[in-house]
Amino acid sequence: VAEQSTPGWVKVFGIVALVVVVLLVVVLVTGGHGPGRHMLGK
Amino acid sequence: MILAPSLRNLALTAHVTASVGWLGAVAGFLALAVVGLASDDAQRVRAAYLVMEPIGWFVLVPLAFASLVTGLVQSLGTKWGLFRHYWVLFKLLINVFATFILLIYMETLASVGDVAGDPSADLGDVRNASPLLHAALALFLLAVATVLAVYKPRGMTRYGRRRDGERAVTMS
């Protein structure tokens, strides 16, 4: 029965992964990050 | 297709070498990033940022792809499969994510190198915390992938459970 359910570590990893991806998308979309930000006056 | 034991060992050796090599290369890159931020020697600071892009193209990117390809061979050629076990799936996601970010980040490393190579650029403009941050995050991700590979925490995906069920029915 235990094998049929999703293990706790998978749920934790899934939530962390989701948060990281959402944060990345937000940061990239809002322009607060990315290669262009590192170009010094170019 | 399940690999023969000798080929399986060869594939495993290649995968461990590429993956742990990638981890070690990122650790070396992190050391460079620290030198770039902390050193008082202007030439050393510029040199640290100048070598980041070549290290990226000639060491990090090849090791990232080698880790990905050997990982695919290793998973598809063994009982583990690519989508059957959560630990394999998460390793794949970490690898693809880290490789994708690395490829995007190569553009930043090129611009960081351009600034470092410009003699008129102020040392304060040459110093950049971004490589340190990205290398630290990459090191953390690759360490997590290594832990997953060693501990292989249990847990099968829905796809894996279905495949196991189909195999049990076929064998009965």
Backbone of each chain as ProteinMPNN parsed JSONL, in Angstrom:
{"seq_chain_A": "VAEQSTPGWVKVFGIVALVVVVLLVVVLVTGGHGPGRHMLGK", "coords_chain_A": {"N_chain_A": [[0.846, -1.198, 0.0], [1.982, 1.173, 0.829], [3.757, 1.559, -1.228], [2.125, 2.317, -3.278], [1.322, 4.908, -2.799], [2.319, 8.386, -3.106], [5.584, 9.131, -2.115], [6.657, 11.078, 0.763], [8.988, 12.637, 0.408], [9.0, 13.113, -2.295], [6.827, 14.78, -2.633], [7.736, 17.038, -1.267], [10.001, 17.704, -2.82], [8.7, 18.225, -5.226], [7.105, 20.461, -4.627], [9.095, 22.343, -3.95], [10.465, 22.462, -6.406], [8.454, 23.497, -8.043], [8.051, 26.026, -6.894], [10.584, 27.17, -7.361], [10.653, 27.237, -10.179], [8.466, 28.913, -10.742], [9.327, 31.287, -9.471], [11.603, 31.801, -11.022], [10.466, 32.246, -13.556], [8.905, 34.518, -12.99], [10.897, 36.374, -12.263], [12.362, 36.495, -14.659], [10.41, 37.38, -16.479], [9.646, 39.846, -15.407], [11.894, 41.244, -15.879], [13.893, 41.647, -14.089], [16.149, 40.204, -14.074], [18.583, 38.172, -15.854], [20.724, 37.885, -18.81], [21.068, 40.458, -19.973], [21.048, 42.217, -17.894], [23.532, 42.146, -16.842], [25.166, 43.449, -18.537], [27.266, 46.055, -18.702], [26.402, 49.116, -19.231], [26.256, 48.682, -21.986]], "CA_chain_A": [[0.0, 0.0, 0.0], [2.881, 2.323, 0.915], [4.401, 1.723, -2.532], [1.155, 2.914, -4.193], [1.173, 6.34, -2.549], [3.499, 9.197, -3.426], [6.382, 9.356, -0.9], [6.723, 12.45, 1.259], [10.124, 13.387, -0.151], [8.631, 13.507, -3.665], [5.939, 15.948, -2.505], [8.589, 18.171, -0.894], [10.78, 18.055, -4.015], [7.781, 18.773, -6.222], [6.719, 21.822, -4.208], [10.291, 23.195, -4.089], [10.717, 22.638, -7.842], [7.409, 24.383, -8.561], [8.34, 27.378, -6.393], [11.78, 27.651, -8.066], [10.292, 27.542, -11.574], [7.594, 30.1, -10.73], [10.186, 32.432, -9.16], [12.454, 32.047, -12.196], [9.635, 32.84, -14.609], [8.532, 35.872, -12.552], [12.1, 37.216, -12.341], [12.712, 36.694, -16.077], [9.35, 38.152, -17.142], [9.648, 41.223, -14.913], [13.116, 41.898, -16.35], [14.812, 41.896, -12.987], [17.292, 39.303, -14.156], [18.899, 37.78, -17.219], [22.024, 38.317, -19.308], [21.116, 41.88, -20.269], [21.251, 42.952, -16.651], [24.953, 42.141, -16.506], [25.891, 44.263, -19.514], [27.507, 47.334, -18.066], [26.302, 50.261, -20.117], [26.442, 48.326, -23.392]], "C_chain_A": [[0.881, 1.248, 0.0], [3.513, 2.626, -0.434], [3.474, 2.441, -3.513], [1.053, 4.43, -4.011], [2.468, 7.078, -2.878], [4.289, 9.471, -2.146], [6.46, 10.84, -0.527], [7.842, 13.259, 0.626], [9.814, 13.88, -1.567], [7.745, 14.757, -3.619], [6.765, 17.196, -2.179], [9.39, 18.653, -2.112], [9.892, 18.736, -5.06], [7.405, 20.21, -5.903], [7.899, 22.778, -4.387], [10.562, 23.488, -5.566], [9.722, 23.628, -8.446], [7.689, 25.836, -8.154], [9.529, 27.977, -7.156], [11.43, 28.066, -9.493], [9.434, 28.803, -11.646], [8.423, 31.37, -10.465], [11.045, 32.819, -10.361], [11.673, 32.756, -13.304], [9.289, 34.284, -14.252], [9.716, 36.824, -12.718], [12.467, 37.521, -13.794], [11.7, 37.595, -16.778], [9.377, 39.619, -16.704], [10.938, 41.964, -15.285], [14.108, 42.214, -15.271], [16.061, 41.041, -13.045], [17.56, 39.002, -15.627], [20.199, 38.383, -17.68], [22.138, 39.822, -19.511], [21.433, 42.741, -19.058], [22.74, 43.065, -16.318], [25.805, 42.946, -17.481], [26.076, 45.665, -18.922], [27.519, 48.46, -19.094], [26.495, 49.938, -21.58], [25.107, 48.224, -24.095]], "O_chain_A": [[0.61, 2.229, -0.693], [3.777, 3.783, -0.761], [3.935, 3.088, -4.453], [0.737, 5.152, -4.956], [3.55, 6.492, -2.923], [3.726, 9.991, -1.182], [6.345, 11.724, -1.376], [7.665, 14.442, 0.338], [10.302, 14.929, -1.988], [7.884, 15.666, -4.438], [6.532, 18.27, -2.734], [9.448, 19.849, -2.396], [10.3, 19.708, -5.695], [7.385, 21.069, -6.784], [7.737, 23.882, -4.907], [10.854, 24.627, -5.933], [10.089, 24.483, -9.252], [7.576, 26.753, -8.968], [9.494, 29.142, -7.551], [11.859, 29.121, -9.96], [9.648, 29.659, -12.505], [8.252, 32.388, -11.137], [11.197, 33.998, -10.68], [12.145, 33.722, -13.903], [9.367, 35.173, -15.101], [9.57, 37.929, -13.241], [12.835, 38.647, -14.127], [12.071, 38.463, -17.568], [9.162, 40.521, -17.513], [11.062, 43.163, -15.038], [15.061, 42.96, -15.492], [16.929, 41.135, -12.178], [16.872, 39.497, -16.519], [20.732, 39.286, -17.036], [23.191, 40.403, -19.251], [21.999, 43.829, -19.169], [23.153, 43.973, -15.597], [27.009, 43.108, -17.283], [25.095, 46.367, -18.68], [28.534, 48.715, -19.741], [26.863, 50.819, -22.357], [25.059, 47.932, -25.29]]}, "seq_chain_B": "MILAPSLRNLALTAHVTASVGWLGAVAGFLALAVVGLASDDAQRVRAAYLVMEPIGWFVLVPLAFASLVTGLVQSLGTKWGLFRHYWVLFKLLINVFATFILLIYMETLASVGDVAGDPSADLGDVRNASPLLHAALALFLLAVATVLAVYKPRGMTRYGRRRDGERAVTMS", "coords_chain_B": {"N_chain_B": [[15.694, -1.481, -23.828], [17.888, -3.611, -22.186], [21.119, -3.196, -20.975], [24.11, -5.212, -21.361], [25.979, -6.61, -18.583], [28.753, -5.76, -18.618], [28.748, -3.59, -20.374], [26.961, -2.01, -19.022], [28.341, -1.351, -16.716], [30.368, 0.152, -17.868], [28.89, 2.289, -18.891], [27.902, 3.311, -16.513], [30.263, 4.087, -15.242], [31.099, 6.112, -16.993], [28.992, 7.905, -16.659], [29.135, 8.579, -13.907], [31.681, 9.713, -13.852], [31.384, 11.948, -15.585], [29.315, 13.369, -14.28], [30.182, 13.816, -11.595], [32.506, 15.061, -12.248], [31.528, 17.387, -13.406], [30.365, 18.559, -11.153], [32.712, 19.011, -9.653], [34.017, 20.778, -11.374], [32.322, 22.972, -11.252], [32.716, 23.637, -8.605], [35.38, 24.507, -8.734], [34.967, 26.697, -10.4], [33.437, 28.247, -8.708], [35.352, 28.916, -6.824], [36.94, 30.601, -8.378], [35.111, 32.673, -8.739], [34.932, 33.639, -6.155], [37.543, 34.562, -5.786], [37.521, 36.601, -7.689], [35.788, 38.419, -6.503], [36.922, 38.923, -4.012], [39.711, 39.313, -4.072], [42.549, 41.494, -3.753], [44.276, 42.052, -5.704], [44.454, 43.525, -8.757], [45.031, 42.486, -11.34], [44.667, 39.776, -10.94], [41.961, 39.698, -10.321], [40.786, 40.576, -12.761], [41.742, 38.528, -14.402], [40.444, 36.304, -13.318], [37.737, 36.741, -14.049], [38.044, 36.819, -16.778], [38.687, 34.192, -17.552], [36.417, 32.785, -17.086], [34.422, 32.467, -19.122], [35.764, 30.838, -21.171], [36.18, 28.546, -19.558], [33.577, 27.85, -19.104], [32.636, 27.183, -21.744], [34.479, 25.199, -22.545], [34.699, 23.358, -20.494], [32.495, 23.257, -18.507], [30.045, 23.215, -20.06], [30.501, 20.983, -21.914], [30.762, 18.902, -19.971], [28.271, 19.021, -18.752], [26.525, 18.237, -20.843], [27.623, 15.724, -21.334], [27.052, 14.45, -18.936], [24.275, 14.456, -19.077], [23.725, 12.922, -21.42], [25.035, 10.449, -20.864], [23.613, 9.801, -18.623], [21.067, 9.394, -19.666], [21.559, 7.122, -21.241], [22.333, 5.362, -19.232], [19.993, 5.183, -17.666], [17.988, 4.339, -19.467], [19.086, 1.984, -20.307], [19.014, 0.234, -18.235], [17.292, -1.465, -15.499], [16.137, 0.613, -14.187], [14.978, 2.629, -15.763], [13.649, 5.68, -17.326], [11.454, 7.189, -16.553], [10.309, 5.807, -14.505], [11.029, 5.735, -11.796], [10.933, 8.052, -9.12], [13.321, 9.242, -8.199], [15.083, 9.063, -10.326], [13.734, 10.556, -12.224], [13.713, 13.104, -11.025], [16.449, 13.598, -11.0], [16.91, 13.795, -13.717], [15.372, 16.073, -14.32], [16.74, 18.008, -12.811], [19.209, 17.957, -14.084], [18.572, 18.754, -16.744], [17.466, 21.273, -16.249], [19.655, 22.625, -15.011], [21.518, 22.549, -17.104], [20.195, 24.014, -19.059], [19.992, 26.56, -17.838], [22.715, 27.079, -17.604], [23.487, 27.29, -20.313], [22.07, 29.582, -21.07], [23.285, 31.343, -19.366], [25.836, 31.598, -20.351], [26.002, 33.752, -22.039], [26.036, 35.885, -20.293], [28.477, 35.393, -19.037], [30.179, 35.911, -21.151], [29.838, 38.684, -21.433], [30.726, 39.547, -18.958], [33.388, 38.814, -19.162], [34.147, 40.491, -21.255], [34.027, 43.025, -20.05], [35.965, 42.685, -18.073], [38.193, 42.46, -19.664], [38.535, 44.939, -20.659], [40.675, 47.558, -20.452], [40.083, 50.117, -19.629], [37.964, 49.867, -17.966], [36.61, 50.261, -14.748], [37.739, 48.709, -11.713], [35.772, 48.151, -9.908], [33.562, 47.867, -11.535], [34.272, 45.616, -12.878], [34.253, 43.582, -10.978], [31.827, 41.192, -9.999], [28.977, 39.876, -8.576], [27.304, 38.001, -9.57], [28.339, 35.568, -10.903], [29.237, 34.131, -8.648], [26.877, 33.679, -7.192], [25.361, 32.165, -9.049], [27.067, 29.949, -9.415], [27.126, 28.89, -6.836], [24.44, 28.128, -6.499], [24.258, 26.254, -8.557], [26.081, 24.354, -7.66], [24.763, 23.468, -5.382], [22.442, 22.309, -6.53], [23.599, 20.24, -8.068], [24.779, 18.774, -6.073], [22.516, 17.85, -4.745], [21.495, 16.193, -6.753], [23.517, 14.282, -6.778], [23.24, 13.152, -4.252], [20.706, 12.01, -4.552], [21.342, 10.083, -6.465], [23.024, 8.374, -5.069], [21.609, 7.555, -2.743], [19.167, 6.734, -3.774], [16.235, 7.108, -3.194], [13.167, 5.48, -2.368], [10.16, 4.998, -4.335], [7.847, 4.887, -6.807], [6.8, 6.149, -9.968], [3.519, 6.889, -11.32], [3.437, 5.91, -13.889], [5.559, 4.064, -13.767], [4.545, 2.21, -11.924], [2.396, 1.246, -13.336], [3.683, 0.035, -15.504], [5.068, -1.962, -14.164], [2.935, -3.46, -13.249], [1.855, -4.365, -15.673], [3.95, -5.979, -16.526], [3.943, -7.932, -14.59], [1.52, -9.16, -15.107], [2.033, -10.198, -17.646], [4.017, -12.043, -17.064], [2.673, -13.859, -15.505]], "CA_chain_B": [[16.783, -2.455, -24.006], [18.746, -3.699, -21.005], [22.534, -3.37, -21.351], [24.866, -6.312, -20.768], [26.665, -6.108, -17.372], [30.009, -5.052, -18.895], [28.385, -2.281, -20.952], [26.286, -1.252, -17.968], [29.403, -0.806, -15.861], [31.045, 1.191, -18.647], [27.984, 3.444, -18.93], [27.847, 3.872, -15.155], [31.552, 4.774, -15.015], [31.072, 7.349, -17.784], [28.02, 8.834, -16.058], [29.671, 9.082, -12.628], [32.819, 10.583, -14.176], [30.884, 13.216, -16.138], [28.484, 14.102, -13.312], [31.011, 14.286, -10.482], [33.431, 16.015, -12.873], [30.764, 18.643, -13.536], [30.293, 19.106, -9.787], [34.048, 19.513, -9.303], [34.314, 21.945, -12.209], [31.543, 24.088, -10.7], [33.404, 24.037, -7.365], [36.524, 25.306, -9.178], [34.416, 27.957, -10.91], [33.026, 29.0, -7.522], [36.591, 29.46, -6.248], [37.294, 31.75, -9.224], [34.162, 33.751, -8.459], [35.32, 34.201, -4.854], [38.779, 35.326, -6.041], [37.123, 37.813, -8.407], [35.138, 39.371, -5.597], [37.644, 39.185, -2.754], [41.14, 39.594, -4.2], [42.982, 42.899, -3.844], [45.162, 42.123, -6.869], [43.619, 43.882, -9.91], [45.267, 41.553, -12.449], [44.054, 38.496, -10.581], [40.505, 39.881, -10.435], [40.449, 40.577, -14.192], [42.023, 37.191, -14.939], [39.396, 35.384, -12.851], [36.528, 36.923, -14.863], [38.364, 36.532, -18.185], [38.728, 32.75, -17.844], [35.124, 32.135, -16.807], [33.724, 32.039, -20.342], [36.387, 29.618, -21.723], [35.907, 27.393, -18.687], [32.186, 27.488, -19.381], [32.473, 26.496, -23.041], [35.354, 24.03, -22.741], [34.616, 22.389, -19.386], [31.166, 23.098, -17.902], [29.025, 22.802, -21.039], [30.714, 19.585, -22.323], [30.468, 17.978, -18.869], [26.819, 19.016, -18.552], [25.923, 17.384, -21.877], [28.103, 14.348, -21.121], [26.279, 13.923, -17.812], [22.898, 14.236, -19.548], [23.686, 11.805, -22.385], [25.369, 9.19, -20.184], [22.499, 9.519, -17.714], [19.987, 8.818, -20.48], [21.983, 5.751, -21.59], [22.331, 4.6, -17.994], [18.633, 4.904, -17.194], [17.237, 3.555, -20.461], [19.737, 0.678, -20.496], [18.945, -0.571, -17.02], [15.922, -1.691, -14.989], [15.606, 1.832, -13.56], [14.147, 3.401, -16.688], [13.79, 7.144, -17.237], [10.276, 7.797, -15.912], [9.683, 4.836, -13.589], [11.327, 6.038, -10.39], [10.983, 9.489, -8.883], [14.675, 9.773, -8.026], [15.665, 9.204, -11.674], [13.021, 11.661, -12.858], [14.196, 14.369, -10.453], [17.82, 13.814, -11.482], [16.792, 14.255, -15.109], [14.888, 17.466, -14.295], [17.837, 18.851, -12.306], [20.236, 18.022, -15.131], [18.067, 19.56, -17.866], [17.323, 22.641, -15.747], [20.988, 23.211, -14.806], [22.141, 22.713, -18.418], [19.477, 25.107, -19.717], [20.425, 27.819, -17.209], [24.124, 27.268, -17.962], [23.573, 27.775, -21.699], [21.622, 30.983, -21.061], [24.242, 32.137, -18.58], [27.08, 31.776, -21.113], [25.977, 35.117, -22.591], [26.479, 36.754, -19.194], [29.916, 35.182, -18.842], [30.863, 36.615, -22.239], [29.839, 40.129, -21.139], [31.598, 39.722, -17.783], [34.753, 38.733, -19.694], [34.396, 41.706, -22.044], [34.299, 44.122, -19.104], [37.252, 42.401, -17.415], [39.265, 42.642, -20.647], [38.6, 46.351, -21.047], [41.593, 48.208, -19.507], [39.518, 51.364, -19.111], [36.874, 49.574, -17.018], [36.956, 50.351, -13.327], [37.752, 47.392, -11.064], [34.458, 47.974, -9.269], [32.637, 47.381, -12.568], [34.703, 44.261, -13.251], [33.753, 42.667, -9.938], [30.424, 40.871, -10.247], [28.555, 38.816, -7.651], [26.436, 37.055, -10.254], [28.924, 34.222, -11.061], [29.278, 33.469, -7.34], [25.521, 33.245, -6.874], [24.97, 31.086, -9.959], [27.889, 28.761, -9.151], [26.688, 28.312, -5.559], [23.167, 27.444, -6.733], [24.546, 25.067, -9.386], [26.733, 23.377, -6.785], [23.713, 22.903, -4.527], [21.605, 21.431, -7.35], [24.352, 19.039, -8.451], [24.951, 17.98, -4.849], [21.227, 17.168, -4.535], [21.437, 15.116, -7.745], [24.454, 13.236, -6.348], [22.614, 12.475, -3.107], [19.641, 11.16, -5.111], [21.967, 8.952, -7.17], [23.633, 7.455, -4.106], [20.603, 6.994, -1.819], [18.061, 6.165, -4.549], [15.047, 6.991, -2.342], [12.136, 4.684, -3.046], [8.986, 5.699, -4.831], [7.672, 4.729, -8.261], [5.811, 7.033, -10.582], [2.313, 6.178, -11.756], [3.853, 5.186, -15.102], [6.37, 2.928, -13.341], [3.676, 1.211, -11.276], [1.588, 0.618, -14.396], [4.578, -0.856, -16.258], [5.339, -3.114, -13.306], [1.713, -4.257, -13.256], [1.756, -5.022, -16.984], [4.973, -7.02, -16.58], [3.501, -9.016, -13.699], [0.459, -9.866, -15.804], [2.665, -10.932, -18.748], [4.794, -13.16, -16.528], [1.834, -14.844, -14.804]], "C_chain_B": [[17.698, -2.431, -22.783], [20.178, -3.996, -21.448], [23.127, -4.615, -20.689], [25.663, -5.757, -19.587], [27.939, -5.312, -17.664], [29.731, -3.661, -19.473], [27.739, -1.379, -19.907], [27.313, -0.6, -17.05], [30.148, 0.32, -16.567], [30.2, 2.469, -18.664], [27.921, 4.121, -17.566], [29.123, 4.656, -14.844], [31.564, 6.12, -15.744], [30.143, 8.376, -17.133], [28.549, 9.429, -14.752], [30.815, 10.058, -12.894], [32.337, 11.947, -14.653], [30.156, 14.034, -15.071], [29.31, 14.657, -12.155], [32.06, 15.275, -11.005], [32.786, 17.376, -13.023], [30.677, 19.342, -12.176], [31.635, 19.721, -9.384], [34.408, 20.768, -10.091], [33.558, 23.171, -11.702], [32.188, 24.572, -9.403], [34.633, 24.895, -7.7], [36.096, 26.676, -9.669], [34.005, 28.865, -9.747], [34.248, 29.648, -6.858], [37.051, 30.685, -7.044], [36.402, 32.954, -8.922], [34.5, 34.434, -7.129], [36.577, 35.06, -5.019], [38.432, 36.652, -6.715], [36.529, 38.868, -7.487], [36.047, 39.811, -4.459], [39.095, 39.615, -2.92], [41.422, 41.105, -4.302], [43.851, 43.131, -5.077], [44.321, 42.347, -8.134], [43.782, 42.898, -11.074], [44.597, 40.208, -12.182], [42.533, 38.576, -10.715], [40.084, 39.817, -11.904], [40.643, 39.193, -14.794], [40.925, 36.202, -14.562], [38.153, 35.499, -13.738], [36.784, 36.617, -16.343], [38.297, 35.044, -18.498], [37.384, 32.054, -17.627], [34.424, 31.637, -18.077], [34.397, 30.813, -20.988], [36.151, 28.381, -20.864], [34.477, 26.908, -18.919], [32.06, 26.669, -20.649], [33.28, 25.203, -23.139], [35.277, 22.99, -21.626], [33.169, 22.172, -18.927], [30.121, 22.575, -18.897], [29.266, 21.357, -21.527], [30.387, 18.581, -21.213], [28.967, 17.89, -18.607], [26.145, 18.1, -19.577], [26.369, 15.929, -21.725], [27.317, 13.69, -19.994], [24.857, 13.579, -18.259], [22.818, 12.999, -20.448], [23.991, 10.475, -21.695], [24.274, 8.806, -19.186], [21.327, 8.895, -18.452], [20.309, 7.368, -20.832], [21.855, 4.856, -20.364], [20.908, 4.232, -17.557], [17.861, 4.028, -18.177], [17.818, 2.163, -20.651], [19.737, -0.196, -19.26], [17.492, -0.72, -16.578], [15.292, -0.402, -14.448], [14.672, 2.605, -14.473], [14.29, 4.891, -16.468], [12.647, 7.785, -16.448], [9.63, 6.88, -14.877], [9.858, 5.208, -12.123], [11.49, 7.553, -10.221], [12.412, 10.024, -8.8], [15.365, 9.962, -9.375], [15.048, 10.413, -12.378], [13.521, 13.015, -12.341], [15.635, 14.667, -10.883], [17.794, 14.351, -12.914], [16.372, 15.728, -15.145], [15.987, 18.416, -13.833], [18.88, 19.054, -13.4], [19.804, 18.935, -16.279], [17.97, 21.029, -17.452], [18.692, 23.329, -15.634], [21.687, 23.463, -16.146], [21.52, 23.898, -19.163], [19.936, 26.464, -19.16], [21.878, 28.121, -17.579], [24.261, 27.856, -19.371], [23.131, 29.242, -21.796], [22.688, 31.869, -20.42], [25.557, 32.384, -19.322], [27.161, 33.183, -21.706], [26.471, 36.119, -21.534], [27.979, 36.626, -18.987], [30.726, 35.883, -19.934], [30.942, 38.113, -21.929], [30.718, 40.443, -19.933], [33.067, 39.711, -18.225], [35.124, 39.97, -20.495], [34.767, 42.878, -21.137], [35.673, 43.926, -18.461], [38.431, 42.661, -18.354], [39.428, 44.084, -21.11], [39.473, 47.106, -20.035], [41.021, 49.483, -18.899], [38.415, 51.121, -18.069], [37.388, 49.621, -15.585], [36.863, 48.962, -12.687], [36.423, 47.094, -10.366], [33.41, 47.477, -10.256], [32.986, 45.962, -12.998], [34.156, 43.239, -12.253], [32.251, 42.473, -10.115], [30.018, 39.693, -9.357], [27.741, 37.723, -8.333], [27.067, 35.66, -10.447], [28.971, 33.443, -9.748], [27.908, 32.892, -6.989], [25.12, 32.046, -7.742], [25.767, 29.804, -9.703], [27.456, 28.09, -7.854], [25.376, 27.551, -5.741], [23.373, 26.17, -7.558], [25.17, 23.967, -8.534], [25.699, 22.692, -5.896], [22.856, 21.909, -5.322], [22.324, 20.124, -7.687], [24.621, 18.152, -7.238], [23.664, 17.206, -4.541], [21.109, 15.977, -5.496], [22.354, 13.963, -7.329], [23.867, 12.447, -5.178], [21.51, 11.527, -3.601], [20.233, 9.905, -5.754], [22.513, 7.921, -6.192], [22.557, 6.778, -3.241], [19.441, 6.314, -2.544], [16.798, 6.01, -3.687], [13.903, 6.32, -3.093], [10.944, 5.557, -3.457], [8.916, 5.57, -6.341], [6.608, 5.691, -8.758], [4.583, 6.204, -10.972], [2.634, 5.324, -12.993], [4.638, 3.927, -14.727], [5.539, 1.83, -12.725], [2.84, 0.473, -12.321], [2.427, -0.383, -15.185], [4.875, -2.12, -15.467], [4.128, -4.063, -13.295], [1.56, -5.026, -14.544], [2.736, -6.183, -17.072], [4.561, -8.217, -15.727], [2.43, -9.842, -14.373], [1.03, -10.732, -16.904], [3.369, -12.18, -18.221], [3.923, -14.237, -15.882], [1.122, -15.778, -15.774]], "O_chain_B": [[18.213, -1.383, -22.394], [20.418, -4.937, -22.205], [22.705, -5.019, -19.606], [25.994, -4.572, -19.573], [28.182, -4.29, -17.022], [30.387, -2.684, -19.111], [27.936, -0.163, -19.899], [27.167, 0.557, -16.658], [30.515, 1.318, -15.946], [30.711, 3.574, -18.481], [27.89, 5.348, -17.471], [29.076, 5.739, -14.261], [31.984, 7.134, -15.188], [30.464, 9.562, -17.065], [28.428, 10.631, -14.516], [30.912, 11.101, -12.248], [32.818, 12.98, -14.187], [30.354, 15.244, -14.968], [29.162, 15.819, -11.778], [32.453, 16.206, -10.302], [33.425, 18.402, -12.793], [30.885, 20.551, -12.067], [31.679, 20.823, -8.837], [35.018, 21.697, -9.562], [34.089, 24.281, -11.72], [32.209, 25.771, -9.127], [34.895, 25.894, -7.029], [36.753, 27.682, -9.404], [34.196, 30.08, -9.79], [34.181, 30.785, -6.391], [37.494, 31.678, -6.469], [36.866, 34.092, -8.858], [34.371, 35.65, -6.995], [36.665, 36.153, -4.459], [38.978, 37.697, -6.362], [36.745, 40.065, -7.675], [35.953, 40.946, -3.991], [39.662, 40.221, -2.011], [40.634, 41.868, -4.86], [44.127, 44.272, -5.446], [43.563, 41.465, -8.539], [42.802, 42.52, -11.716], [44.035, 39.587, -13.085], [41.896, 37.627, -11.172], [39.148, 39.1, -12.258], [39.827, 38.732, -15.592], [40.523, 35.368, -15.373], [37.578, 34.486, -14.137], [35.877, 36.211, -17.07], [37.891, 34.666, -19.597], [37.232, 30.875, -17.947], [33.899, 30.524, -18.105], [33.711, 29.848, -21.323], [35.946, 27.288, -21.392], [34.209, 25.706, -18.927], [31.458, 25.595, -20.647], [32.829, 24.229, -23.74], [35.742, 21.863, -21.797], [32.67, 21.047, -18.952], [29.405, 21.615, -18.611], [28.319, 20.571, -21.553], [29.802, 17.531, -21.479], [28.449, 16.823, -18.279], [25.295, 17.284, -19.221], [25.585, 15.009, -21.961], [26.958, 12.516, -20.081], [24.305, 12.548, -17.873], [21.957, 12.14, -20.262], [23.289, 9.487, -21.913], [24.041, 7.623, -18.938], [20.671, 7.986, -17.943], [19.449, 6.492, -20.737], [21.339, 3.741, -20.442], [20.654, 3.106, -17.13], [17.168, 3.093, -17.776], [17.12, 1.257, -21.107], [20.381, -1.244, -19.233], [16.581, -0.173, -17.2], [14.076, -0.323, -14.272], [13.683, 3.175, -14.012], [14.969, 5.326, -15.538], [12.84, 8.79, -15.763], [8.519, 7.151, -14.42], [8.952, 5.021, -11.311], [12.092, 8.232, -11.052], [12.691, 11.126, -9.27], [16.138, 10.903, -9.554], [15.742, 11.188, -13.037], [13.727, 13.949, -13.116], [16.003, 15.821, -11.102], [18.561, 15.247, -13.269], [16.933, 16.527, -15.895], [16.15, 19.501, -14.391], [19.369, 20.163, -13.617], [20.573, 19.783, -16.731], [18.347, 21.92, -18.213], [18.872, 24.457, -16.093], [22.369, 24.475, -16.308], [22.219, 24.678, -19.81], [20.228, 27.39, -19.916], [22.233, 29.271, -17.836], [25.036, 28.785, -19.6], [23.74, 30.038, -22.512], [22.953, 32.983, -20.871], [26.31, 33.287, -18.958], [28.249, 33.739, -21.858], [27.21, 37.057, -21.834], [28.673, 37.623, -18.786], [31.82, 36.386, -19.679], [31.982, 38.739, -22.136], [31.377, 41.483, -19.892], [33.881, 40.491, -17.731], [36.257, 40.447, -20.434], [35.702, 43.625, -21.423], [36.445, 44.874, -18.322], [39.52, 43.031, -17.914], [40.348, 44.404, -21.863], [39.067, 47.282, -18.886], [41.41, 49.889, -17.804], [37.986, 52.047, -17.38], [38.453, 49.093, -15.264], [36.023, 48.147, -13.067], [36.008, 45.941, -10.251], [32.484, 46.759, -9.88], [32.119, 45.2, -13.427], [33.665, 42.177, -12.635], [31.503, 43.423, -10.344], [30.652, 38.638, -9.389], [27.511, 36.657, -7.761], [26.401, 34.659, -10.182], [28.767, 32.23, -9.739], [27.802, 31.75, -6.543], [24.608, 31.045, -7.24], [25.217, 28.704, -9.766], [27.42, 26.862, -7.772], [25.213, 26.456, -5.202], [22.748, 25.142, -7.297], [24.828, 22.793, -8.673], [25.757, 21.48, -5.684], [22.577, 20.807, -4.85], [21.741, 19.043, -7.604], [24.684, 16.929, -7.358], [23.715, 16.048, -4.127], [20.677, 14.894, -5.103], [22.003, 12.796, -7.51], [23.984, 11.222, -5.124], [21.394, 10.394, -3.133], [19.697, 8.807, -5.606], [22.468, 6.722, -6.465], [22.598, 5.565, -3.037], [18.803, 5.418, -1.991], [16.34, 4.888, -3.474], [13.695, 6.555, -4.284], [10.766, 6.68, -2.986], [9.781, 6.061, -7.067], [5.646, 6.002, -8.055], [4.617, 4.974, -10.953], [2.176, 4.19, -13.126], [4.415, 2.857, -15.293], [5.788, 0.649, -12.966], [2.604, -0.732, -12.223], [1.977, -1.485, -15.499], [4.928, -3.215, -16.027], [4.273, -5.285, -13.326], [1.184, -6.197, -14.533], [2.413, -7.239, -17.617], [4.801, -9.368, -16.094], [2.408, -11.066, -14.245], [0.589, -11.865, -17.098], [3.326, -13.24, -18.846], [4.353, -15.38, -15.723], [0.379, -16.662, -15.348]]}, "name": "protein", "num_of_chains": 2, "seq": "VAEQSTPGWVKVFGIVALVVVVLLVVVLVTGGHGPGRHMLGKMILAPSLRNLALTAHVTASVGWLGAVAGFLALAVVGLASDDAQRVRAAYLVMEPIGWFVLVPLAFASLVTGLVQSLGTKWGLFRHYWVLFKLLINVFATFILLIYMETLASVGDVAGDPSADLGDVRNASPLLHAALALFLLAVATVLAVYKPRGMTRYGRRRDGERAVTMS"}
